[in-house]
Amino acid sequence: MRNILMTAMLLASTGIFLLFWLSPPEVFLNKPSADAEELPKADSYMNNIDTVNFDRDGNRAYTLTATEARHFNRGNRLELENPGMVSYSEPNEGSEQAPPWHVTSQKGTIYNGGERAVLSGEVYAWQSVKKGGKNEFLTSKLTIFPETNIAETGLPVTIKTPRGETTGTGMWADLNDEIFKLLSKVKGIHRAP
């Protein structure tokens, strides 16, 4: 009986030794936590940003706010959380400057130092008009070119004005001249004055 017990213990300890010996080293190393893997490797981080950008003539072009920003040198991009942008139209000689456009979203990415801004997740844009009304549009993703005040999307969009509501898929807009082109599936309701 004693020999059987000793043989069983010897076989068990040999089996455990071989199990550890043949196991890859990764089994024994600590794995990084999931939180560390989720964080992007940004070159710089900023919280509660508020910037003002000017055009070449020194006029205010747009302002930008966000609760959080991460800058990546590679790809020259700035990722934003809860961005807000106010885009000012170019002043025209002899005429009153149009009210600015306000744009908010859940996320945003700015490329090449402000050349192009891509906003996503419940994008809402509005402009105050006379008599207390406002022009507004809603979509889920919008690309804005701040230097030219051009905005575009390939997704469904809803445009609301004091006189009606128009929906469509795909939009190109010149925010300076207030020209909006819906590209397909256009439906609208217009209220006569």
C-alpha positions, -999 to +999 in steps of 0.1 A: +000+000+000+028+023+009+045+017-025+013+025-044+009+058-025+045+067-031+042+059-068+010+079-072+027+110-055+058+106-077+036+104-109+015+134-098+046+156-090+062+145-123+030+154-142+028+188-125+065+194-133+060+185-170+029+207-172+048+238-160+079+228-181+060+225-213+037+256-208+045+287-228+059+316-207+029+339-216+008+318-193+027+330-163+031+367-173+007+393-161-016+404-189-022+442-192-056+454-180-083+461-205-083+498-196-047+502-207-055+487-241-085+509-247-065+541-243-052+553-277-015+562-278-020+600-283+010+624-283-009+649-261-041+651-241-062+682-234-093+687-213-120+715-217-104+731-247-116+765-261-098+779-292-104+808-316-091+805-352-086+835-375-085+837-413-056+853-433-071+887-430-073+885-392-111+880-390-125+854-367-130+822-388-143+798-362-142+789-325-139+753-312-147+738-278-145+702-266-146+684-232-116+663-242-090+663-270-063+639-280-037+649-306-019+623-327+012+635-346+010+605-368-019+613-392-019+649-379-053+646-363-071+659-332-098+636-318-125+655-298-152+645-273-184+666-273-171+692-298-188+725-305-179+747-334-191+782-342-183+791-379-183+827-389-191+838-425-167+860-444-176+897-440-189+912-473-183+949-481-214+970-478-236+942-463-243+929-429-224+898-419-246+867-417-251+852-382-227+824-374-234+787-376-232+767-344-224+729-348-224+703-320-219+666-320-208+637-297-174+631-314-152+648-339-118+646-356-099+675-371-073+667-397-043+686-409-044+715-385-080+725-392-082+718-429-111+693-425-133+685-395-154+653-394-182+654-367-202+623-358-230+612-335-261+634-334-247+663-353-268+694-348-262+727-366-282+760-363-281+796-372-303+824-357-324+843-382-345+874-379-376+875-358-363+849-333-363+819-355-335+797-366-323+776-395-311+741-384-300+708-397-295+674-382-275+644-394-253+616-379-220+625-397-209+658-412-176+669-428-168+707-426-141+725-444-136+755-421-115+777-445-144+777-471-173+770-448-184+741-469-203+712-452-212+679-466-226+645-457-236+613-476-261+603-448-297+612-441-302+649-432-331+670-419-332+707-426-356+729-406-364+766-412-391+788-399-410+781-431-407+744-434-388+711-431-369+691-457-353+657-455-330+639-479-300+617-482-267+634-488-261+671-486-236+697-498-238+732-482-221+765-486-227+780-451-213+815-462-239+819-490-266+797-474-268+773-504-280+738-495-282+710-520-298+677-510-285+649-532-313+623-532-346+611-516-357+646-510-390+653-493-402+687-480-430+706-464-431+744-470-454+767-451-465+798-471-461+832-453 
